[in-house]
Amino acid sequence: MPRRPLIITLIAIFYFLSPAAIIIQGSVMNRIPLLGPYNIFTRLFITDIIILLIYPISAVALYSVKKWGWYLFLGCVLILIGYNIFVYFLNPRYSLSVLIIFNVVLAVVAGIFFRKHVIAPYFNPRLRWWETKPRFKIDIHADIMLDDQILSGDILDLSISGFFMAFDTSLSLGQVYTFDLKCLKRSVKVSGKVMRKSTEKEGYNGLGIMFVRLTKKEKTGINTIIKDLEKGGLRDSSRDRAAAETGETGRPELRPTASRYTLAHDAVLSGGNRTINCRMLDISKNGCLITTEQDISEKQTISEKQIYQMNIRCMNLEIEIDSRIKRKPEPHGAKQYAMEFVDITKEKKHSLNILVQTLKKIGAKNRIEESTPLPDEEIDKTVLGTPYKIVLFFRKLILKDVG
C-alpha cells in the first residue's frame, strides 16, 4: 500500500520521541532520578510541559501532510527556537554552543520542508499519491500484426477454445492469424482462425476467434489466465446465458461450448440528452479513467458540472452509478476523462468493492505506485502559491549578485 515519503515519516517519528529523549537527557545530566521520590517529573514547570507537548504536536502536524499542518509545524519550530534563546538569556549557565547547535538543527529540519518537492504535497491534495485509492489498470486485449502494423482489440470474452474481440478492421473468415493475448499480468502468443463476425444486433464490430494448433506451452498459458479469472471469482458466462434461455441451472449439458468468461470493460455515459460509449482504462472505489472515440463538438462539450449516469460493464459485473468529470483531457492529447463517482449508495459501494477485489485477485496492476514520481509541472504551479516564494526570492537575489 502506498505510504508517505520516508523523510516525512522519519522526521515525524523523531519529533514524537523527542520529549522522552529530552527527559532522559535532563535526568542523566542533572543526576535526577526518572522514577521514585523527587523524580524529574516533579521538577517540571508548566512552561517545560508546554514545550515538551510542542514536539508531538509538531509530529502530528508534519505527518498530516496538510496545509494547516505545514504552518503549525513552522510555528512550533519558531516557538522552540525562541524559547531556547529566551532560556539562555534568562539563565546564561547553559552552554552557548549547545544552544546554537540545537537551534541550527531545528532550522535545518524546518528548511527541508521549504524544498519544492516536499512542500508541494502539503498545499496540493492531488500530489499526495498515498491518499489515492488503488486504481487497477484494465489491460485485456489482443494484438495482431497486419501489413507491418500492430493493431489491437479488446478481448470481450475468453475460453480454452477461443475468444471474442472488438475489432474494427475486417479480417477474412477462415483465415489463420497470430495473436498476442494480454490479460492483465499474463501474456501468450497463439494462432487463431476467424470463425465469425459480429452482427448488427450485437452493436459493435468484433470477431470470434478459435485457437488452432496450440502447443503445450500455449495451452498452459491460456489455462493459467483462466485459473486467474476463476480465482478472482469470474463465473462461466456461457452457462449463465444457457440458463437464462432455458430457465434451468446447474446442468452441464446446458453448456454447448467450453467455459467462457466475460472480460468486457466498457461504460456508457448518459446525461444531457446524450449517450456516450466509452472504454474503461482503469477503475478504483472512487472513480475511473475512460476514453471515447466519439467526436464531441464544441456545442456538446462534456460539462464538469453535469452529473452523468454511468453504466459500467466490467468482467461479469454491471454497475449503474452517478459520476462527474474530475479532469478533462489535454487539448491535443488522447480523449481520456477522469470520472469521479458521486452519491455512492451502500449497495453500489459493495459492488465496486467486489469489482476492485476481483481485479486485484486476477493480477490487475495498481497504477498508483509508491514510487510514483511527482509531476514537475504540477509542482511548479503549486509552489507559486506557497511560502516557497521566499526561497525563490532569495535565489534570485543570490543569482543577481553572482551575475
N, C-alpha and C positions, 0 to 999 in steps of 0.2 A: 504494500500500500504506500502511495507517495507520502513523503514526510517533508517537514520544513527543512530549509537549508541547515546543514550541520553547524555552521558558525553561529546561527541564532540559537539553536538548541544548547550548544556548549556554553555560550555566554549567559544564557538564562539560568542554566544549572549552577554556574559559578556565582551568580548573584544570589540565587536561592540558598546556597550553602554558606555564603559569606558570614552571616550572623554567628553561626556555630564556630567558624574559624576565628572570628574576632574575639568571641568569649573565651575560647580555649587559649588564644594568644595572651589575652589580658590576665587570665588565671596563672599562666606559666611565668610571664614577665613580672607580675606583681606578687607572686607567691601567695595567691589566694585560692583556697580550695574550691573546686567546682561544686561539690556536694557537702552536705553536713552543716553544722552550725557556722555562722558567719561566712557562708559561701559567697561567691562572686555576685550571685543574683540579688543578694540582699543589699549590695552596694551600688546598684544601678540607679541612676537618676531618671526622671521622666524623659529628659532630653536624650539620654542614652537609649532608652527603649524605643523612642520615636525613630532615631537614626537606624537602629537595628531593624525596625519594621520597614524602613525605606528600601532595604535590599530585596526582600521577597516581593514587594510591590513593583520594583524595577523588573524583577524576573517575569512576573505576570504580564507587565506591560510589553516587554520585549517579545515574549512568546505568543502574545495575541496577534502580532503582525497586523495591527490595525492603526489607522491614522491617530486615534487618541492615545494608543499605546506608545507611539513614537514620541509624541510631545510629552507624555507623562514620564517616560524614561529619561528624556533630556532634562526635564525639570528636576527629577530625582538626582541626576548626576550633578547638576548645578548646586543643589542643596547640600550634597555630600562634600563637594569641593569647598563651598562657602563655610560649612560647619568646621571642616578641618582647619581652615585659616583662622576662623574665629577662636577655636580652642587653643591654637598655638599662641596667639597674641594674649589670650586670657591666662595661659599657663605656659610660659616660654621654656619650661624644663623639658618639653618634648623636643626630640631631635628635628632640626630644620631639614636635614637631608631625607629623613623618613617621610616628613610631610610632603616634600617636593616629589619624591618617588611615588608616593601614594596618589597624589593628585595628577601626576603625569599619566599613571596607569589608567585612572578614571577618564582622563581626557582622550587618551589613545583609543580606549574601548568605545567611547562615545563617537570618536572620529570614524570608526568602522561603519557606523550607521549613517554617516554622511556620504558613503560611497554610492555611486549611481545605481549599481545592481542590487544593493542591499536596501536602500531607502525606497526604491520604486514600489515593491510589493506592499509596503505599509500604506501607500496612498492610492493604489490601483488594485481592486479585488481581482481583476482579470489576470494579473500576474502571479496570483497565489495558486499555482498549479496543484498544490497538495489539497486544496479545498474542493477541487473539481471532482465530481463523481466519475468513477471509471467509465470510459467511453470505449465500447468494443467495436473494432473495425469489422465490418461485414464484407469480407473479401471471398466471394464464392463465384468463380467464373471459369470459362474455358477459352483458351487461346488457340487460334488456328492460323497457319501461315498460308496466305494466298497471294500469289504474284509478288513475292518478296516483301510482303507487308503482313504484320501481325494484327489480326482482328480479334476482338473479344466479345463475348456474350455472357450474360448472367445465366448461371445454372438454376433452373426453376425447380427441378426435382431430379432425384438420382436413385438408381437401384444397382444391383450387382450385374444386371444385363445391359444397362444403358442409362441415358439421361435425356432430359429435355432442356433446351437452352433458348433464351431470347436472342434472336439474331436477325438483323435487317438484310444482310447480303444473301442473295439467292445461291444455294448450293444444289448440285444435281442429285436427284433421287437415285439411290442405289450406289452412289459413288463412295469410296472409302477415303477418309481423311485422317490425318494425325492431329489429335487434340492434346493440349496440355491442361489437365484439370487442376484447378486450385480451389481447395476448400479449407479456408481459414489457415491452420498451420500445416496442412498436408498438401502435397503436390504429386501428381503422377501423369506420365505421358502414355496415351493409349491410341489405338486405331479404332475408328468408329465409322459405321455405314449410315448414311442419311436414309431413314426409313419413312419419314413423313414430314409434311409441312403443316404449320398451324392453319386453322380455318378462320373465317371471318368471325364466327361466334366466339372464338377464344379471345378476341380483342387485341391481339398483339402478334408480331411476326416472330415465329420460332420454328425450331427443328427438333424432331425426335431422332435421337442417335442410338444405334445399337452397337455395343462393343463387339469387335471381331478379332480373332487371332490373338487373344490375350495370353501373355506369357505368365509364368508362375509369379514373377516379381510384380507384374501389373495387377494380377488378381489380388495379391497380398495388399498392394497399395489401396485398391478400391475397398477391400474388406476392412482395412484399418480406418478409412474415412467413415464407413457405415457404422463401425463399432463406436467411433467417436460420437456419431449422431445419436445412436441408441443410448450411449452413456449420458448424453445431455437430455434425454427424455423424449426425443422425437419419436412419433408413432408412425406406423405404416399407413400412409395416406391411401394406398390402393385398397386396403381393407375397409377404411372409413368410407370411401366412395362406393364400394360394392355394397356395404351395409346400408348406406343411405338409399341406394336404388332398390334394395330388396326388403329393407326393414328388418333384416336379421343380422346378428353379430356373433362373433366367436367361432365361425365356421371357416376352416382353412380353404375349403373349396370355393369360397367367395372371392379368393384372390386369384385372378386369372394370370397374373404376372408375378415376377419376383417382388419382394418387399420394396416399396418405393417411398422415398422420404422427400417431403416438400421443403425446398430451400429458397423459395421466393423471398425477396426482401425489398418490397416496394411500398409506396404510400400514395394516397390520393388526398389532395387538399381541396376542401370545399369552403367557399366563402365569397361574398361579394358577387353573387350570381355567376361564379366561375368554378370550374373543376380543373385541377391541375394534376397531371400524372407525374409522379416523382419516383426516384430511386434512392433508397437509403444507403448512405456510406458508413455511418456509424450510429450508435444509439447508447444512451445512458438512462438512468432513472429520472433525469431532469429534462432531457431533450434529445434531439438527434440532428444529424447533418444530412441534408437532402440535396439532390441535384436534379435538374429538369432540362430536357431538350426543347421544351415548348418555348416559342418566341413570344415573350411578353412585351407588348408595345408600351410606349411611354404613357399612354392613356390608361393602360391596365397594369401599371407597375404594382407589384405586391406591396401592400401597406404594412408598416411596422406596427400600427395601432390596430389593424384588423385582426380579429380572432378567427382562426380557421379551424374547422373540424378536420382532423387528420385520421384517415382510416389506414392503420398500419397493418401490413401483412408481412410477417417475418417468421421464417421456419414454419411451424404448424400452428402459429398463434395469430389471431386477429384482434386488434385493439382499436377502438374508436376513442379519440381523446382530443380535447381542445388545445390549440397551440397558437403561438405568435412568433413573428420573426425577431430573433435576437441579434443577428448580424447578417447584413446583405453582402452579396459578392462584390469583389472589386470591379471597377468599370470595364476593364479589359481582361478580367480573369474568368475562370470557369463559373457556370451558373450554379453555385453552391450556396445554400441558405442554412444558417444555423437556427434551428427551431427550438423554442422553449415551451415545454408543456405547462399548461395553466389549469387551475381548478381541478386538480387531480383528486378524484374520489378514492376512498379506501379500496374499492374493488379494482379500479384501474391501476392503482399503485401496486396492488398484489399481482396483477397481470404483468406489469412492467418488471417487477422483481423476478417473476418466473422467466420472462424472456431474457433478461440480463444474465441470470444464473445459467440458463440453457447455453447461451453464447460462451459464457466463461468455461463451462464444463467441456464443451466441444472444441476448445482451443482458440477462441477468438482473442486477438491481441488487443491489449489495453493501449489506446492511443495516448493516454495521459500517463507518461512515464515519469519516474522520479528524476531522471536526467534531462527532462525537457528543457531545452535552452530558452531563456527569456528573449523574446523578440526585441532587438535593439531599437527598432523604430518606435515601438510601443513604450519602451522605457524612456527614450528621449523626450517623447511627448509628455509623459507623466512627470518627470523630474522638473520640468519647466514651471510647474505649479507647486513646487515643494521648497523647503529650506535649502535644497541643493543649489539654489540660485546663489547662495552665499559662496559656495565653492567655485562656481563659475565666475563670480565677480572677482575673487582673489586670483583665480587662474589667469584671467585677462590682464589684471594689474601686473602679475609676475612676467607674463609673456611680453607685455608692453615695455617693462623695464629692461628685460633681456634684449629686446629688439632695439 
